Amino acid sequence: MLTKKQLILTVLKNLTILTVAVSGALFVAVYSSKQINRISSAISEKKRVSYILEKRSETYTNLRRDFAILNGADGLIESALVPSDDISGFIGAVETLGVKSGVVQSYQFGIPNLSGALGNPEIASVDYSLRARTNIYGLIAYLKNFENMPYFSGIMSISISAGTPRGLDNDSDVSMSARLYARKNI
């Protein structure tokens, strides 16, 4: 039989072993958890960097493709911006547009606004108005041809007044306010 002293020693011995085992298990669990978090963070960072590099490569590929598409078009864009001190080329195009569309028109150009248009200090704008007398079919042809002109110009507003009760099939008065964008001559 075990004496009381031997029983207490055996219990203490088992408690010590149990305490060491639980402490060891806790240490292993905490250490493993920290390792798992560190590895998880490293993998997450690598995924993020991989995604960024993939997007950068995709952006680079898109830029190369877009540059190839635009190659040589810069001259076309440059010619679409007439000089702000000589818009006679655009005026000639507007006159040709009226003749081509079969529209009797008059126009009036304002003074160039040199304060910088479209958020670009190198671009000026010139407001102008167009008046025409035409039917709806002539107006549609005029607007289609206007849209295809090789200049940066846009119609800001359009007003149509029918001259007869038959409506727009007969000649009507058309008023347009528009804006031409031009490059500043410094």
C-alpha positions as CSV (number, residue, x, y, z in Angstrom):
1,M,0.0,0.0,0.0
2,L,0.9,3.6,-0.5
3,T,1.5,5.8,2.4
4,K,0.0,9.2,2.5
5,K,3.3,10.7,1.7
6,Q,3.9,8.5,-1.3
7,L,0.3,9.3,-2.5
8,I,1.0,13.0,-2.3
9,L,4.3,12.6,-4.1
10,T,2.7,10.6,-6.8
11,V,-0.1,13.1,-7.3
12,L,2.4,16.0,-7.3
13,K,4.6,14.2,-9.8
14,N,1.6,13.6,-12.0
15,L,0.5,17.2,-11.6
16,T,4.0,18.4,-12.5
17,I,4.0,16.2,-15.6
18,L,0.5,17.4,-16.5
19,T,1.5,21.0,-16.0
20,V,4.6,20.6,-18.2
21,A,2.5,18.8,-20.9
22,V,-0.2,21.5,-20.9
23,S,2.4,24.3,-20.9
24,G,4.2,22.5,-23.8
25,A,1.0,22.1,-25.7
26,L,0.1,25.8,-25.2
27,F,3.6,26.8,-26.3
28,V,3.3,24.7,-29.4
29,A,-0.2,26.0,-30.2
30,V,0.8,29.7,-29.7
31,Y,4.0,29.2,-31.7
32,S,2.2,27.4,-34.5
33,S,-0.5,30.0,-34.6
34,K,2.1,32.8,-34.9
35,Q,3.9,30.8,-37.7
36,I,0.6,30.3,-39.5
37,N,-0.2,34.0,-39.3
38,R,3.3,34.9,-40.5
39,I,3.0,32.5,-43.5
40,S,-0.6,33.7,-44.2
41,S,0.6,37.3,-44.2
42,A,3.5,36.5,-46.5
43,I,1.2,34.6,-48.9
44,S,-1.3,37.5,-48.9
45,E,1.4,40.0,-49.6
46,K,2.7,37.9,-52.5
47,K,-0.8,37.6,-53.9
48,R,-1.2,41.4,-53.7
49,V,2.1,42.0,-55.3
50,S,1.3,39.4,-58.0
51,Y,-2.0,41.2,-58.7
52,I,-0.4,44.6,-58.9
53,L,2.3,43.2,-61.3
54,E,-0.4,41.5,-63.4
55,K,-2.3,44.8,-63.6
56,R,0.8,46.7,-64.4
57,S,1.6,44.3,-67.2
58,E,-2.0,44.5,-68.5
59,T,-1.8,48.3,-68.4
60,Y,1.5,48.3,-70.2
61,T,0.1,46.0,-72.9
62,N,-3.0,48.2,-73.3
63,L,-0.8,51.3,-73.6
64,R,1.3,49.7,-76.3
65,R,-1.8,48.7,-78.2
66,D,-3.3,52.2,-77.9
67,F,-0.1,53.8,-78.9
68,A,0.0,51.5,-82.0
69,I,-3.5,52.6,-82.8
70,L,-2.8,56.3,-82.3
71,N,0.6,56.2,-84.1
72,G,0.5,58.9,-86.7
73,A,-2.8,60.3,-85.5
74,D,-1.2,63.1,-83.5
75,G,-0.8,65.0,-86.8
76,L,-4.5,64.6,-87.5
77,I,-5.3,65.8,-83.9
78,E,-2.9,68.7,-84.3
79,S,-4.6,69.8,-87.6
80,A,-8.1,69.5,-85.9
81,L,-7.0,72.3,-83.6
82,V,-6.8,75.4,-85.8
83,P,-4.8,78.4,-84.6
84,S,-6.8,80.8,-82.5
85,D,-5.6,83.8,-84.5
86,D,-6.6,82.2,-87.9
87,I,-9.8,80.2,-88.0
88,S,-10.3,80.8,-91.8
89,G,-9.9,77.1,-92.5
90,F,-12.8,76.2,-90.2
91,I,-14.9,79.0,-91.7
92,G,-14.3,77.6,-95.1
93,A,-15.3,74.2,-93.9
94,V,-18.5,75.6,-92.5
95,E,-19.3,77.3,-95.8
96,T,-18.6,74.1,-97.7
97,L,-20.8,72.2,-95.2
98,G,-23.8,74.5,-95.9
99,V,-23.4,74.1,-99.7
100,K,-22.9,70.3,-99.4
101,S,-26.0,70.0,-97.2
102,G,-28.1,72.3,-99.3
103,V,-28.6,74.7,-96.4
104,V,-28.7,78.5,-96.7
105,Q,-26.8,79.7,-93.7
106,S,-25.2,82.7,-92.0
107,Y,-22.7,82.6,-89.1
108,Q,-21.1,85.0,-86.7
109,F,-17.9,84.2,-84.7
110,G,-17.0,85.8,-81.4
111,I,-13.7,86.7,-80.0
112,P,-11.4,83.8,-79.0
113,N,-11.4,83.1,-75.3
114,L,-7.7,82.6,-74.5
115,S,-8.1,81.7,-70.8
116,G,-7.7,78.0,-71.5
117,A,-10.5,75.6,-72.5
118,L,-11.1,72.0,-71.4
119,G,-8.8,72.5,-68.5
120,N,-5.8,73.0,-70.8
121,P,-4.1,76.4,-70.8
122,E,-2.9,75.8,-74.4
123,I,-6.4,75.5,-75.9
124,A,-8.6,78.4,-76.7
125,S,-12.3,78.5,-77.5
126,V,-14.3,80.5,-79.9
127,D,-18.0,80.7,-79.5
128,Y,-20.1,81.2,-82.7
129,S,-23.6,81.2,-83.9
130,L,-25.1,79.6,-87.0
131,R,-28.5,80.5,-88.5
132,A,-30.0,78.4,-91.3
133,R,-33.2,78.1,-93.2
134,T,-33.9,74.5,-94.2
135,N,-36.3,71.7,-93.8
136,I,-35.9,68.7,-91.4
137,Y,-34.1,66.6,-94.1
138,G,-31.6,69.3,-94.9
139,L,-31.0,69.9,-91.2
140,I,-30.3,66.2,-90.6
141,A,-27.9,66.1,-93.5
142,Y,-26.2,69.3,-92.2
143,L,-25.8,67.9,-88.7
144,K,-24.4,64.6,-90.0
145,N,-21.9,66.5,-92.1
146,F,-21.1,68.8,-89.2
147,E,-20.3,65.8,-87.0
148,N,-17.8,64.4,-89.6
149,M,-15.9,67.7,-89.9
150,P,-12.2,67.3,-88.9
151,Y,-12.3,70.0,-86.3
152,F,-12.9,70.1,-82.5
153,S,-16.3,71.9,-82.6
154,G,-19.6,71.2,-80.9
155,I,-23.1,72.5,-81.0
156,M,-24.1,73.8,-77.6
157,S,-27.7,74.5,-78.3
158,I,-30.1,74.3,-81.2
159,S,-33.5,76.0,-81.7
160,I,-35.9,75.3,-84.5
161,S,-38.9,77.5,-85.4
162,A,-41.3,76.0,-87.9
163,G,-42.4,78.6,-90.5
164,T,-45.7,77.0,-91.4
165,P,-48.4,74.9,-89.8
166,R,-47.1,71.9,-91.8
167,G,-44.2,71.7,-89.4
168,L,-40.6,70.9,-90.2
169,D,-41.2,69.4,-93.7
170,N,-41.2,73.0,-95.0
171,D,-38.4,75.4,-94.5
172,S,-37.9,76.4,-90.9
173,D,-35.5,78.8,-89.1
174,V,-32.7,77.0,-87.3
175,S,-30.5,78.8,-84.8
176,M,-27.4,77.1,-83.2
177,S,-24.8,78.2,-80.8
178,A,-21.6,76.3,-81.0
179,R,-18.0,76.4,-79.8
180,L,-14.8,75.8,-81.7
181,Y,-11.7,74.7,-79.8
182,A,-8.4,76.0,-81.2
183,R,-4.7,76.1,-80.1
184,K,-3.3,79.2,-78.7
185,N,-0.5,81.0,-80.6
186,I,1.9,82.2,-78.1
